[in-house]
C-alpha cells in the first residue's frame, strides 16, 4: 500500500473496490499507520505533560518563596506596631 497513499486506500476501501484479500491487506496497513500515529501523539503528549509538570514545580517553589516573604513582612509589620521606635 505504500506509494498509493492513505487517503486513496481509504477511498478505494469505502467503494469496496479491493478483493477481500487485498482489502484485508489495506485494512492492516491502515491500522499500522494509525498505530504509528497514535504512538507519536502519545509521545508528544507525554513530553508536553513532563514539561507542564516541570513548570508547575517551578511555580510552586516560587509561590513558597512569596509566602515566606509575605509572612516575614507581616511579622515585621506586627512587631513594628507592637514596639514602635520613637
N, CA, C and O of each residue as an XYZ file, in Angstrom:
344
protein
N       0.803     -1.204      0.000
C       0.000      0.000      0.000
C       0.845      1.267      0.000
O       0.390      2.295     -0.502
N       2.072      1.232      0.550
C       2.869      2.454      0.489
C       3.024      2.901     -0.961
O       3.134      2.077     -1.869
N       3.032      4.188     -1.158
C       3.140      4.725     -2.503
C       1.780      5.094     -3.066
O       1.676      5.978     -3.916
N       0.738      4.420     -2.598
C      -0.611      4.718     -3.072
C      -1.178      5.880     -2.277
O      -1.853      6.747     -2.832
N      -0.908      5.901     -0.989
C      -1.391      6.975     -0.127
C      -2.565      6.544      0.712
O      -3.453      5.818      0.264
N      -2.545      7.003      1.921
C      -3.574      6.620      2.890
C      -4.976      7.000      2.421
O      -5.902      6.192      2.493
N      -5.125      8.228      1.941
C      -6.455      8.696      1.531
C      -6.994      7.898      0.341
O      -8.180      7.575      0.283
N      -6.115      7.589     -0.597
C      -6.545      6.811     -1.766
C      -6.968      5.406     -1.346
O      -7.957      4.874     -1.849
N      -6.218      4.811     -0.425
C      -6.557      3.461      0.045
C      -7.893      3.494      0.775
O      -8.727      2.609      0.581
N      -8.105      4.503      1.611
C      -9.392      4.612      2.327
C     -10.555      4.782      1.341
O     -11.618      4.186      1.508
N     -10.333      5.595      0.327
C     -11.388      5.812     -0.671
C     -11.700      4.525     -1.425
O     -12.864      4.196     -1.653
N     -10.660      3.807     -1.807
C     -10.865      2.544     -2.538
C     -11.565      1.521     -1.652
O     -12.431      0.782     -2.118
N     -11.190      1.479     -0.371
C     -11.859      0.568      0.563
C     -13.332      0.939      0.723
O     -14.195      0.062      0.766
N     -13.616      2.229      0.809
C     -15.003      2.659      1.011
C     -15.886      2.314     -0.192
O     -17.097      2.138     -0.057
N     -15.260      2.219     -1.369
C     -16.011      1.826     -2.566
C     -16.063      0.317     -2.738
O     -16.691     -0.190     -3.668
N     -15.390     -0.405     -1.825
C     -15.314     -1.878     -1.899
C     -14.728     -2.319     -3.231
O     -15.201     -3.278     -3.841
N     -13.685     -1.606     -3.681
C     -13.067     -1.911     -4.973
C     -11.952     -2.939     -4.869
O     -11.457     -3.412     -5.892
N     -11.545     -3.295     -3.652
C     -10.493     -4.298     -3.473
C     -11.102     -5.677     -3.349
O     -12.246     -5.834     -2.921
N     -10.322     -6.672     -3.730
C     -10.724     -8.052     -3.466
C     -10.677     -8.248     -1.952
O     -10.009     -7.481     -1.258
N     -11.366     -9.254     -1.428
C     -11.337     -9.486      0.023
C      -9.912     -9.613      0.577
O      -9.617     -9.116      1.664
N      -9.029    -10.285     -0.182
C      -7.648    -10.455      0.283
C      -6.914     -9.116      0.312
O      -6.233     -8.792      1.284
N      -7.058     -8.351     -0.757
C      -6.388     -7.055     -0.819
C      -7.006     -6.080      0.172
O      -6.301     -5.230      0.716
N      -8.304     -6.185      0.417
C      -8.965     -5.322      1.399
C      -8.393     -5.579      2.790
O      -8.190     -4.640      3.559
N      -8.134     -6.840      3.115
C      -7.549     -7.197      4.416
C      -6.155     -6.585      4.547
O      -5.801     -6.037      5.591
N      -5.367     -6.686      3.471
C      -4.020     -6.097      3.477
C      -4.114     -4.583      3.669
O      -3.347     -4.001      4.437
N      -5.047     -3.957      2.976
C      -5.219     -2.498      3.080
C      -5.655     -2.107      4.490
O      -5.150     -1.132      5.047
N      -6.584     -2.858      5.065
C      -7.051     -2.565      6.419
C      -5.923     -2.725      7.436
O      -5.782     -1.912      8.349
N      -5.127     -3.773      7.272
C      -3.978     -3.980      8.167
C      -2.975     -2.834      8.036
O      -2.440     -2.349      9.033
N      -2.730     -2.413      6.810
C      -1.786     -1.325      6.564
C      -2.294     -0.024      7.200
O      -1.525      0.705      7.826
N      -3.590      0.260      7.037
C      -4.172      1.459      7.638
C      -4.125      1.381      9.165
O      -3.875      2.387      9.828
N      -4.360      0.206      9.720
C      -4.283      0.036     11.174
C      -2.861      0.300     11.668
O      -2.664      0.900     12.725
N      -1.881     -0.149     10.898
C      -0.476      0.095     11.256
C      -0.163      1.590     11.240
O       0.518      2.098     12.131
N      -0.660      2.282     10.233
C      -0.457      3.736     10.145
C      -1.088      4.426     11.352
O      -0.489      5.320     11.950
N      -2.293      4.009     11.701
C      -2.977      4.625     12.835
C      -2.262      4.311     14.142
O      -2.197      5.165     15.026
N      -1.727      3.110     14.280
C      -0.949      2.767     15.481
C       0.284      3.650     15.595
O       0.589      4.158     16.674
N       0.993      3.835     14.486
C       2.189      4.689     14.487
C       1.818      6.138     14.825
O       2.530      6.811     15.570
N       0.716      6.598     14.281
C       0.250      7.963     14.557
C      -0.093      8.096     16.047
O       0.245      9.093     16.684
N      -0.748      7.108     16.574
C      -1.121      7.122     17.988
C       0.118      7.136     18.885
O       0.153      7.844     19.892
N       1.127      6.357     18.517
C       2.375      6.327     19.290
C       3.034      7.708     19.269
O       3.497      8.194     20.301
N       3.075      8.334     18.099
C       3.669      9.677     18.001
C       2.895     10.681     18.841
O       3.495     11.500     19.538
N       1.571     10.626     18.780
C       0.754     11.553     19.559
C       0.928     11.315     21.057
O       0.998     12.268     21.834
N       0.999     10.054     21.461
C       1.196      9.747     22.873
C       2.560     10.236     23.346
O       2.684     10.745     24.460
N       3.573     10.086     22.516
C       4.916     10.569     22.872
C       4.913     12.081     23.023
O       5.499     12.620     23.962
N       4.257     12.758     22.103
C       4.177     14.220     22.173
C       3.403     14.651     23.414
O       3.778     15.618     24.076
N       2.331     13.942     23.730
C       1.538     14.265     24.919
C       2.360     14.058     26.185
O       2.280     14.853     27.121
N       3.150     12.989     26.209
C       3.993     12.717     27.372
C       5.035     13.812     27.547
O       5.269     14.269     28.666
N       5.664     14.237     26.454
C       6.653     15.321     26.544
C       5.995     16.609     27.049
O       6.569     17.321     27.873
N       4.814     16.897     26.560
C       4.096     18.094     26.990
C       3.737     18.003     28.473
O       3.876     18.981     29.208
N       3.282     16.845     28.909
C       2.929     16.661     30.321
C       4.155     16.796     31.220
O       4.075     17.386     32.297
N       5.285     16.253     30.780
C       6.516     16.367     31.568
C       6.952     17.827     31.670
O       7.400     18.274     32.726
N       6.821     18.558     30.582
C       7.164     19.971     30.577
C       6.232     20.750     31.505
O       6.683     21.611     32.261
N       4.946     20.450     31.449
C       3.970     21.129     32.300
C       4.252     20.823     33.770
O       4.135     21.701     34.625
N       4.622     19.584     34.059
C       4.940     19.206     35.441
C       6.134     20.005     35.942
O       6.121     20.504     37.067
N       7.149     20.126     35.125
C       8.340     20.882     35.498
C       7.996     22.346     35.743
O       8.463     22.941     36.714
N       7.186     22.926     34.872
C       6.778     24.321     35.037
C       5.946     24.495     36.305
O       6.095     25.494     37.009
N       5.084     23.547     36.597
C       4.253     23.619     37.807
C       5.118     23.530     39.060
O       4.864     24.227     40.042
N       6.133     22.680     39.031
C       7.038     22.572     40.177
C       7.777     23.890     40.406
O       7.940     24.324     41.546
N       8.215     24.513     39.342
C       8.886     25.812     39.452
C       7.929     26.856     40.024
O       8.307     27.632     40.901
N       6.703     26.874     39.534
C       5.706     27.826     40.033
C       5.428     27.587     41.514
O       5.268     28.540     42.277
N       5.369     26.328     41.922
C       5.140     26.019     43.338
C       6.290     26.524     44.212
O       6.060     27.058     45.297
N       7.502     26.356     43.747
C       8.664     26.834     44.503
C       8.626     28.352     44.644
O       8.894     28.890     45.718
N       8.292     29.037     43.556
C       8.203     30.498     43.600
C       7.072     30.955     44.520
O       7.208     31.960     45.217
N       5.983     30.239     44.524
C       4.867     30.570     45.406
C       5.268     30.406     46.870
O       4.884     31.216     47.713
N       6.024     29.380     47.171
C       6.501     29.172     48.540
C       7.408     30.323     48.966
O       7.303     30.799     50.096
N       8.280     30.771     48.099
C       9.147     31.911     48.404
C       8.292     33.145     48.666
O       8.565     33.897     49.601
N       7.269     33.361     47.860
C       6.385     34.513     48.042
C       5.652     34.425     49.381
O       5.480     35.440     50.056
N       5.224     33.234     49.770
C       4.546     33.058     51.059
C       5.493     33.394     52.207
O       5.106     34.066     53.163
N       6.724     32.928     52.109
C       7.719     33.201     53.160
C       7.978     34.704     53.269
O       8.047     35.243     54.374
N       8.121     35.373     52.140
C       8.345     36.824     52.142
C       7.140     37.548     52.736
O       7.304     38.464     53.541
N       5.936     37.147     52.347
C       4.721     37.786     52.866
C       4.596     37.570     54.367
O       4.262     38.498     55.103
N       4.863     36.350     54.826
C       4.773     36.061     56.260
C       5.806     36.872     57.034
O       5.507     37.427     58.091
N       7.014     36.937     56.502
C       8.064     37.723     57.154
C       7.672     39.187     57.218
O       7.863     39.835     58.247
N       7.136     39.709     56.151
C       6.690     41.118     56.123
C       5.588     41.351     57.145
O       5.585     42.376     57.826
N       4.656     40.419     57.261
C       3.559     40.552     58.225
C       4.106     40.551     59.652
O       3.670     41.345     60.485
N       5.047     39.671     59.928
C       5.650     39.611     61.267
C       6.363     40.916     61.583
O       6.219     41.452     62.681
N       7.125     41.425     60.638
C       7.833     42.706     60.837
C       6.836     43.837     61.075
O       7.059     44.692     61.932
N       5.743     43.844     60.324
C       4.729     44.892     60.486
C       4.088     44.814     61.871
O       3.884     45.845     62.512
N       3.770     43.616     62.337
C       3.170     43.445     63.661
C       4.161     43.883     64.740
O       3.791     44.583     65.682
N       5.410     43.470     64.598
C       6.428     43.859     65.569
C       6.629     45.378     65.590
O       6.803     45.968     66.656
N       6.606     46.002     64.421
C       6.753     47.461     64.345
C       5.569     48.160     64.992
O       5.734     49.228     65.580
N       4.390     47.585     64.896
C       3.202     48.164     65.511
C       3.242     47.978     67.022
O       2.890     48.883     67.779
N       3.688     46.761     67.463
C       3.755     46.491     68.896
C       4.869     47.247     69.598
O       4.724     47.658     70.749
N       5.949     47.421     68.920
C       7.132     48.076     69.507
C       7.548     49.260     68.634
O       8.543     49.188     67.914
N       6.788     50.334     68.703
C       7.133     51.492     67.867
C       8.496     52.051     68.236
O       8.870     52.038     69.409
N       9.207     52.515     67.306
C      10.542     53.065     67.507
C      10.428     54.584     67.501
O      10.249     55.192     66.446
N      10.531     55.191     68.667
C      10.341     56.650     68.772
C      11.644     57.321     68.957
O      11.698     58.546     69.066
